[in-house]
Amino acid sequence: MSASLHLGTAAGNHRALVVAALLATYMQAVNISIPNAAVLHIQGGLSMTDDEIGWVFTSYIAASAIVMPMMHWLAASYGRKAVFQVSIAIFTVALMLDTLATTPLQFVAARIVQGAASGTLAPLSMAILLDELPPLRHGRIGMVWSVTSLLGILSGPGIGGWLSEYHGWHSIFYISVPMAAFIFLTMGFCLSEKKFAKGPPFDFFGLVTFSMGIAGLQMLLDRGERMEWFASPEIWVEAMVSALGFYLYIVHVLTRQEHFLNKALFKDRNFGLSTIIFFAFGFVLLPTLALTSPMLEELLGYPADTAGYITIPRGVALIGALLLTWRAPTRIDNRLLLIVGMALVVYGNWRMLGYSPLMDGWPIVVAGALQGAGLGMMMPALTREAFGTLDPKFRTEGTVLFNLSRLYGSTIGVAIVQIYFFKNTQSMHLALASHLRPYGAVAHATGVLSGRALAMVNERVTGQAAIIAVIGQFKILMIAMLIVSPLALLLRKPRPGN
């Protein structure tokens, strides 16, 4: 009787851990994009300027990317359970800080803390799943974990839009608190403590210098437009910090045998090329969301919940294509699937160039679904190409770098489209306004344009300029994918059995 009770308890703990690990993966991913359809509410509540909106996303992702490589060292030093629970506790505190923020700086600082805490959650969740499940199920759980992570990113705008429209923007963070509490308690009661096997000493110098380079570049891109680029001493400082960080990291790589992101990874052609393409994947994935929801709300007048719903077909197409590609027969060459996926992404972005202020939601649904299907085909095909020829002893480090490339692609992509959006809006406003004349039809009808009439004309011109600028950003995303597309032809077919 006691033996059967023990087995039942063990089975219950096992199921609870699997659920909690997947829920943690979803939670950290959904918090990347959940503010997307709520940006107007957040902007109004915190008096954020338009050029500060991108920081809502880039601060979270960049902080997560900096902490993620430390996960193995932290778990080996302090134990996976301790690290996981501390991360969840800090994440929950950051959620509360998000809701208490009254200025843009406070909000961005809270997002940085939240992102840093999330950096260990996804990789630790995957490690726990691999420990809890038998080796025969590792391939399937890897697919489920990837789908859960993407589902979080893609469902965020829909959830955030509905919550912010009917319950206020603070509710988009409150919703994660019960999830965090469940995960914390489940891990506390069901997860046994275990320290990862210690590897070589962690290369903190390499991580710090690489992070300096990335963080400096991110700050330069985020702040450049507001500070008038190199007319500002701040931008010079950020540029020098970035250049110094990358310089020290390159020297470090060339002069040390063991270091953060082993240079042996780049000797594998498939892995190197796939990592570059995966950067472009991230460059397209999140910036499309960052552009679409504000376009729907600000320029086309959709409420936040509808703006979120319109992005759902893109997510459904992405997840569906990912699952189908993952289960594709092995006789189908991954390179062919990758090329088809990239073609769909390019075609989807090309259709976005036809967006108009007169359109309804269907062109956005169709273009988003096409792009989503292409991204869904790319992800499993790229993963197989990247790791199919890589020496197994480098797979742990390779996984870190591969995922970092997507995160950095997303955060750099959001910053770049924000820069060009505001620059192009200003230039298009000047171009359109230059064609207005005081002797136009409106002036003949009313005599002299009143201040109110001038404001209405200016608003209309600004809206037209912003639509043109948004379309220009979709063109940038299309060009980015076109640039990396030829790299697919240089990939080799993975070895059988990998």
C-alpha positions in Angstrom: 0.0 0.0 0.0 2.8 2.4 1.0 4.8 1.5 -2.2 1.8 2.3 -4.4 1.2 5.5 -2.6 4.8 6.5 -3.0 4.6 5.7 -6.8 1.5 7.8 -7.1 3.1 10.7 -5.3 6.2 10.4 -7.5 4.0 10.4 -10.6 2.1 13.4 -9.4 5.3 15.3 -8.7 6.6 14.4 -12.1 3.5 15.7 -13.9 3.5 18.9 -11.8 7.1 19.6 -12.6 6.5 19.2 -16.3 3.6 21.5 -16.2 5.5 24.1 -14.1 8.5 24.0 -16.4 6.4 24.5 -19.5 4.4 27.3 -17.8 7.7 29.0 -16.8 8.8 28.9 -20.4 5.5 30.3 -21.5 5.5 33.0 -18.9 8.9 34.4 -19.7 8.1 34.4 -23.4 4.7 36.0 -23.2 6.1 38.9 -21.1 8.3 39.8 -24.1 5.3 40.7 -26.3 2.4 41.2 -23.9 2.9 45.0 -23.8 2.7 45.2 -27.6 -1.0 45.9 -28.1 -1.1 47.9 -24.9 1.6 50.4 -25.9 -0.8 53.3 -26.3 -2.3 52.7 -22.8 1.3 52.4 -21.3 2.4 55.5 -23.3 -0.5 57.6 -22.0 -0.2 56.4 -18.4 3.6 57.0 -18.2 3.9 60.0 -20.6 6.2 58.1 -22.8 7.4 59.7 -26.0 7.1 57.7 -29.3 10.8 57.0 -29.5 10.8 55.5 -26.0 8.2 52.7 -26.8 10.9 50.4 -28.3 12.6 50.3 -24.9 9.7 48.3 -23.5 10.9 45.4 -25.7 14.6 45.9 -26.1 15.3 46.4 -22.3 13.6 43.0 -21.5 15.3 41.0 -24.3 18.8 42.5 -23.9 18.8 41.9 -20.1 17.6 38.3 -20.7 20.3 37.7 -23.3 23.1 38.9 -21.0 22.0 36.6 -18.1 21.2 33.5 -20.1 24.8 32.4 -20.8 25.4 32.4 -17.0 22.7 29.8 -16.4 25.0 26.7 -16.4 27.5 28.3 -14.1 24.8 29.5 -11.7 23.2 26.1 -11.5 26.5 24.4 -11.0 27.5 26.8 -8.2 24.2 27.2 -6.3 21.9 24.4 -7.6 19.1 24.5 -10.1 16.3 24.7 -7.6 17.8 27.6 -5.8 18.5 29.5 -9.0 15.1 28.8 -10.4 13.2 29.9 -7.3 15.3 33.1 -6.8 14.7 33.9 -10.5 10.9 33.4 -10.1 11.0 35.6 -6.9 12.9 38.4 -8.7 10.6 38.1 -11.7 7.5 38.5 -9.5 9.0 41.6 -7.8 9.7 43.1 -11.2 6.1 42.5 -12.3 5.0 44.5 -9.3 7.6 47.2 -10.1 6.2 47.4 -13.6 2.7 48.3 -12.3 4.1 50.8 -9.7 6.2 52.7 -12.2 5.1 56.3 -12.7 7.8 57.4 -15.2 9.3 55.9 -18.3 12.7 55.4 -16.6 11.2 53.5 -13.7 9.2 51.3 -16.1 12.2 50.5 -18.3 14.3 49.8 -15.2 11.6 47.3 -14.0 11.6 45.7 -17.4 15.4 45.3 -17.2 15.1 43.5 -13.8 12.2 41.4 -15.2 14.3 40.4 -18.3 17.4 39.6 -16.3 15.3 37.3 -14.0 13.8 35.6 -17.1 17.2 34.8 -18.6 17.6 31.6 -16.5 13.9 30.5 -16.7 13.7 29.1 -20.2 17.1 27.2 -20.3 16.6 25.8 -16.7 13.0 24.7 -17.6 14.4 22.8 -20.6 17.1 21.2 -18.4 14.4 20.2 -15.8 12.2 18.7 -18.6 15.2 16.6 -19.9 15.9 15.3 -16.4 12.3 14.4 -15.7 11.6 12.7 -19.0 13.2 9.5 -20.4 15.7 9.9 -23.3 13.2 8.5 -25.8 10.9 11.5 -25.2 13.6 14.2 -25.4 13.1 14.9 -29.1 9.4 15.4 -28.6 9.8 17.5 -25.4 12.3 19.7 -27.3 9.5 20.4 -29.9 6.9 21.1 -27.2 9.3 23.5 -25.4 10.0 25.4 -28.6 6.3 25.6 -29.4 5.5 26.8 -25.9 8.1 29.5 -26.1 6.9 30.8 -29.5 3.3 30.5 -28.4 4.1 32.9 -25.5 5.6 35.5 -27.9 2.8 35.2 -30.4 -0.1 35.1 -28.0 1.2 38.1 -26.0 -0.4 40.9 -28.2 -3.8 39.3 -28.2 -3.8 38.8 -24.4 -2.3 42.2 -23.7 -4.7 44.0 -26.1 -7.8 42.5 -24.4 -6.6 43.1 -20.9 -5.5 46.6 -21.4 -8.7 47.5 -23.2 -11.0 46.3 -20.5 -9.0 46.1 -17.3 -6.2 48.7 -17.8 -2.6 48.2 -18.8 -1.5 47.2 -15.3 -3.5 44.0 -15.6 -1.1 42.7 -18.3 1.5 42.2 -15.5 -0.8 41.1 -12.8 -1.9 38.1 -14.9 1.6 36.6 -14.5 1.6 36.7 -10.7 -0.6 33.6 -10.2 1.5 31.7 -12.7 4.7 32.7 -10.9 3.2 31.7 -7.6 2.2 28.3 -8.9 5.7 27.7 -10.5 7.5 28.8 -7.3 5.4 26.5 -5.0 5.6 23.6 -7.4 9.4 23.8 -7.7 9.7 24.2 -4.0 7.7 21.1 -3.1 8.4 18.8 -6.1 11.9 19.6 -7.4 14.8 18.0 -5.8 18.0 20.0 -5.6 20.7 19.2 -8.1 23.9 21.0 -9.1 25.0 20.8 -12.6 28.3 19.2 -13.3 31.0 21.9 -13.1 32.7 22.6 -16.4 35.8 24.8 -17.0 35.8 28.1 -15.0 33.2 30.5 -16.4 34.7 33.2 -18.6 33.3 36.3 -16.9 35.7 38.6 -18.8 34.5 37.3 -22.1 30.8 37.7 -21.1 31.4 41.2 -19.7 33.3 42.5 -22.7 30.8 40.9 -25.2 27.9 42.3 -23.1 29.6 45.8 -23.1 29.7 45.7 -26.9 26.1 44.6 -27.3 24.7 46.9 -24.5 26.6 49.9 -25.9 25.3 49.3 -29.4 21.8 48.8 -28.1 21.9 52.1 -26.1 23.3 53.9 -29.2 20.5 52.6 -31.4 17.8 53.3 -28.8 19.0 56.8 -27.8 20.6 58.0 -31.1 17.5 59.5 -32.7 16.4 61.4 -29.5 20.0 62.7 -28.8 20.7 63.7 -32.5 23.3 61.0 -32.8 26.9 62.1 -32.7 26.0 65.7 -31.9 25.5 64.3 -28.3 28.4 63.4 -26.0 26.2 60.6 -24.6 26.2 58.9 -28.0 29.9 59.2 -28.3 30.3 57.5 -24.9 28.0 54.7 -25.9 29.7 54.2 -29.2 33.2 54.0 -27.5 31.9 51.6 -24.9 30.5 49.3 -27.6 33.7 49.5 -29.7 35.9 48.9 -26.7 33.8 45.9 -25.6 33.9 44.2 -29.0 37.6 45.0 -29.4 38.4 43.5 -26.0 36.3 40.4 -26.7 37.9 39.8 -30.1 41.4 40.1 -28.6 40.3 37.8 -25.8 39.0 35.2 -28.2 42.2 35.3 -30.3 44.5 35.0 -27.3 42.7 32.5 -25.0 42.2 28.8 -25.5 39.0 28.6 -23.4 36.4 31.4 -23.4 32.8 32.4 -23.6 31.3 31.3 -26.9 34.0 28.8 -28.0 35.6 29.9 -31.4 35.5 26.2 -32.4 31.7 26.7 -33.0 32.4 29.0 -35.9 34.6 26.4 -37.6 31.5 24.4 -38.4 30.1 26.0 -41.6 26.5 24.8 -41.1 26.4 26.1 -37.5 27.9 29.5 -38.4 25.6 30.1 -41.4 22.5 28.9 -39.5 23.3 31.2 -36.6 23.5 34.2 -39.0 20.1 33.2 -40.6 18.6 32.7 -37.1 19.7 36.3 -36.3 17.6 37.4 -39.4 14.8 35.2 -38.1 14.7 37.1 -34.8 15.1 40.4 -36.8 11.8 39.7 -38.5 9.9 37.8 -35.7 9.5 40.5 -33.0 9.8 43.8 -35.0 6.8 42.8 -37.1 4.7 42.6 -33.9 6.3 45.8 -32.7 5.2 47.6 -35.9 1.8 45.9 -36.5 -0.1 46.6 -33.3 0.8 50.3 -33.0 0.0 50.7 -36.7 -3.5 49.2 -36.2 -4.2 51.3 -33.1 -2.6 54.7 -33.9 -3.0 54.9 -37.6 -6.0 52.8 -38.5 -8.0 53.4 -35.3 -8.5 49.9 -34.1 -9.1 49.3 -30.4 -6.4 47.5 -28.5 -8.2 44.2 -28.2 -9.0 44.0 -32.0 -5.4 45.0 -32.8 -4.3 42.0 -30.7 -6.7 39.6 -32.3 -5.6 40.5 -35.8 -2.1 39.3 -35.0 -3.4 35.8 -33.9 -3.5 34.2 -37.4 0.2 34.9 -37.8 0.9 32.9 -34.6 -1.5 30.1 -35.6 0.2 29.8 -39.0 3.7 29.9 -37.4 2.9 27.2 -34.9 1.1 25.0 -37.4 4.0 25.2 -40.0 6.5 24.5 -37.2 4.7 21.3 -36.2 4.3 20.1 -39.7 7.9 20.8 -40.6 9.2 19.1 -37.4 7.3 16.0 -38.4 8.3 16.1 -42.1 9.8 12.9 -43.5 13.6 12.7 -43.1 13.9 12.1 -46.8 12.9 15.7 -47.4 16.0 17.9 -47.5 16.0 20.5 -44.7 17.6 23.0 -47.0 14.6 22.8 -49.3 12.2 23.5 -46.4 14.4 26.4 -45.3 14.4 28.0 -48.7 10.6 27.6 -49.0 10.2 29.1 -45.6 12.4 32.1 -46.4 10.5 32.6 -49.7 7.2 32.7 -47.7 8.6 35.3 -45.3 9.8 37.5 -48.1 6.4 37.2 -49.9 4.5 37.9 -46.7 6.6 41.1 -46.2 6.2 42.0 -49.9 2.4 41.9 -49.4 2.8 44.2 -46.4 4.2 46.9 -48.7 0.7 47.2 -50.1 -0.8 48.3 -46.8 -3.1 51.4 -47.0 -5.1 53.6 -44.7 -8.2 52.5 -46.7 -7.8 48.8 -46.0 -9.6 46.6 -43.6 -8.0 43.9 -41.4 -7.8 41.1 -44.1 -4.6 42.2 -45.8 -2.8 42.2 -42.4 -4.2 38.8 -41.6 -3.1 37.3 -44.9 0.3 38.9 -45.0 0.9 37.9 -41.3 -0.2 34.3 -41.9 2.2 34.0 -44.9 5.1 35.4 -42.9 4.2 33.3 -39.9 4.1 30.1 -42.0 7.5 30.9 -43.4 9.0 31.5 -40.0 7.4 28.3 -38.7 9.1 26.3 -41.5 12.4 28.0 -41.0 12.9 27.3 -37.3 13.0 23.4 -37.2 14.9 23.3 -40.5 17.5 25.8 -39.2 17.9 23.9 -36.0 18.5 20.6 -37.8 21.0 22.3 -40.1 22.8 24.0 -37.3 23.3 21.0 -35.0 23.3 18.2 -37.7 27.0 18.7 -38.4 28.2 20.1 -35.0 30.4 18.1 -32.8 28.2 16.8 -29.9 30.7 18.2 -27.3 29.9 21.7 -28.5 26.1 21.4 -28.4 25.6 23.0 -25.0 27.5 26.1 -26.0 26.0 26.0 -29.4 22.5 26.0 -28.1 23.3 29.1 -26.0 24.8 31.0 -29.0 22.0 29.9 -31.4 19.3 31.2 -29.1 21.3 34.4 -28.3 21.4 35.1 -32.0 17.6 35.1 -32.2 17.3 37.3 -29.1 19.9 39.8 -30.4 18.3 39.8 -33.8 15.0 40.8 -32.2 16.3 43.5 -29.9 18.5 45.0 -32.7 15.7 44.7 -35.1 13.2 46.6 -32.9 15.8 49.4 -32.4 16.5 49.7 -36.1 12.9 49.8 -37.2 12.1 52.4 -34.5 15.0 54.6 -35.8 13.9 54.5 -39.4 10.2 54.8 -38.6 10.7 58.2 -36.9 13.3 59.4 -39.4 11.1 58.4 -42.4 8.0 59.9 -40.7 9.7 63.3 -40.4 11.1 63.3 -43.9 7.7 62.1 -45.4 5.9 64.8 -43.4 8.1 67.5 -44.9 7.7 66.1 -48.4 3.9 65.9 -48.2 3.6 69.3 -46.4 5.7 70.9 -49.1 2.8 70.3 -51.6 0.2 72.1 -49.5 -0.6 75.6 -50.8 -2.6 78.4 -49.2 -4.6 78.7 -52.5 -5.8 75.1 -52.5 -9.5 74.0 -52.7 -10.0 74.2 -48.9 -8.6 77.7 -48.7 -10.8 78.9 -51.6 -13.9 77.5 -49.8 -13.1 78.9 -46.4 -11.1 82.0 -47.2 -8.2 81.6 -44.7 -7.4 78.4 -42.9 -8.2 78.7 -39.2 -5.9 77.3 -36.5 -8.2 74.3 -36.0 -8.3 73.6 -39.7 -4.5 73.8 -39.9 -4.2 71.3 -37.0 -6.6 68.9 -38.8 -4.6 69.2 -42.1 -1.3 68.6 -40.1 -2.8 65.6 -38.4 -3.9 64.1 -41.7 -0.5 64.7 -43.2 1.3 63.2 -40.2 -1.0 60.1 -40.5 -0.2 59.7 -44.1 3.6 60.1 -43.5 3.5 57.5 -40.6 1.7 54.9 -42.9 4.4 55.4 -45.5 7.1 55.1 -42.9 5.6 51.9 -41.4 5.6 50.4 -44.9 9.2 51.4 -45.3 10.1 49.4 -42.1 8.4 46.3 -43.5 10.6 46.7 -46.6 13.7 46.7 -44.3 12.6 43.4 -42.8 12.0 42.0 -46.2 15.5 43.1 -47.4 17.1 41.6 -44.3 15.6 38.2 -45.1 16.6 38.6 -48.8 20.2 39.3 -47.8 20.6 36.1 -45.8 18.6 33.9 -48.2 21.6 33.0 -50.4 23.4 31.5 -47.3 20.9 28.6 -47.4 22.6 27.4 -50.6 25.9 27.1 -48.8 24.6 24.7 -46.2 25.7 21.1 -46.3 23.3 18.2 -45.7 23.6 17.0 -42.1 25.1 13.6 -41.3 22.6 10.7 -41.0 21.7 10.0 -37.4 22.3 13.6 -36.1 
